[in-house]
Amino acid sequence: MAQRWQPDFEQLVEEHQSMVFSLAWRMTGDRGLAEEVAQDVFLELDRHMERIESPEHALNWLRRVAMSRSADALRRRRVRGVDLWVEIEDKHGAPVEERQSPLETRLEQLLSTLPEAQRAALVLRYQEDMTPEEIAAAVETPVATVKSNLHRGLKLLRAKATTHLKEYIRGL
Amino acid sequence: MDFEWTGQPERISGSEEDREFEQELKQAMERRPAPPSLKRRIMQKRSARRTERHHTTMIWWQRLAASLLVGAVVAGGFGWRQIEERRKGEEAKQQVITALRITNQVLNNMNRKLTEHDRGEK
């Protein structure tokens, strides 16, 4: 009989904190809020440790809960009437990393202006390299909807990028 | 510009420009490093939560133990009272029996004396 996998909470945090934090940041557009979401996600993981069966299960669980908690945080913000995107990077933003080109930074900012469902699909697709089926499972949405969100989101982002970043696109 | 889903690793295809855009998007969307203090804060909160949970559990056990103790004292008191009442009842019954026995003896004595008195008169 195969031995049951014993998850190590600290190791899981070490391994996945960057993934959870990045998902939360890209979904909420707020670094401070993303840190809170990431903390909540890992504390919830701590409560569910007994049910985690494998490293893959842990990864998928964290992705799903990070997306769900980020959506909740956005909804709470909206209820409180805070205009998130006005605050992006201004208050909570870390200094732009050297590895990021201005185009990449601008692309991230444009991404944050997309509708939530499209943004979620694109973040999971391009940050996590997930298939539409995996995304559908993570956000609990039909695959066809995910494909549609990916298609529309990419189209919209591309249109925005073309308008805002013509000089960079031409330069590539 | 129209993207088409192919189901392959480079799943969204289109013109060369589209693919370049996708590539740029992938680079822009690399995972960001988490703040250095994030893990420490998570571990601290986890520890605090566990301590709090332990404390709460302890409080519940203490409450349960106190409730059991109070219950035992009340039940004991009730039981003791019943035994005491039964004992007092038994004692009263014995006293009544003793009183009746004394009365009976006194009546017997009087009866005997009256009988002797009647005989003497005859």
Chai-1 contact restraints between the chains, C-beta under 6 A:
chainA,res_idxA,chainB,res_idxB,connection_type,confidence,min_distance_angstrom,max_distance_angstrom,comment,restraint_id
A,V13,B,K39,contact,1.0,0.0,6.0,A-B,restraint_1
A,V13,B,I42,contact,1.0,0.0,6.0,A-B,restraint_2
A,Q17,B,A34,contact,1.0,0.0,6.0,A-B,restraint_3
A,Q17,B,L38,contact,1.0,0.0,6.0,A-B,restraint_4
A,Q17,B,K39,contact,1.0,0.0,6.0,A-B,restraint_5
A,S18,B,R31,contact,1.0,0.0,6.0,A-B,restraint_6
A,S18,B,P33,contact,1.0,0.0,6.0,A-B,restraint_7
A,S18,B,A34,contact,1.0,0.0,6.0,A-B,restraint_8
A,M19,B,R31,contact,1.0,0.0,6.0,A-B,restraint_9
A,F21,B,A34,contact,1.0,0.0,6.0,A-B,restraint_10
A,S22,B,R31,contact,1.0,0.0,6.0,A-B,restraint_11
A,S22,B,R32,contact,1.0,0.0,6.0,A-B,restraint_12
A,Q39,B,I42,contact,1.0,0.0,6.0,A-B,restraint_13
A,F42,B,I42,contact,1.0,0.0,6.0,A-B,restraint_14
A,D46,B,R46,contact,1.0,0.0,6.0,A-B,restraint_15
A,E104,B,Q27,contact,1.0,0.0,6.0,A-B,restraint_16
A,E104,B,A28,contact,1.0,0.0,6.0,A-B,restraint_17
A,L107,B,A28,contact,1.0,0.0,6.0,A-B,restraint_18
A,E108,B,A28,contact,1.0,0.0,6.0,A-B,restraint_19
A,Y126,B,L25,contact,1.0,0.0,6.0,A-B,restraint_20
A,Y126,B,K26,contact,1.0,0.0,6.0,A-B,restraint_21
A,Y126,B,M29,contact,1.0,0.0,6.0,A-B,restraint_22
A,Q127,B,M29,contact,1.0,0.0,6.0,A-B,restraint_23
A,K147,B,W5,contact,1.0,0.0,6.0,A-B,restraint_24
A,H151,B,F3,contact,1.0,0.0,6.0,A-B,restraint_25
A,L154,B,F3,contact,1.0,0.0,6.0,A-B,restraint_26
A,R158,B,F21,contact,1.0,0.0,6.0,A-B,restraint_27
A,L172,B,E20,contact,1.0,0.0,6.0,A-B,restraint_28
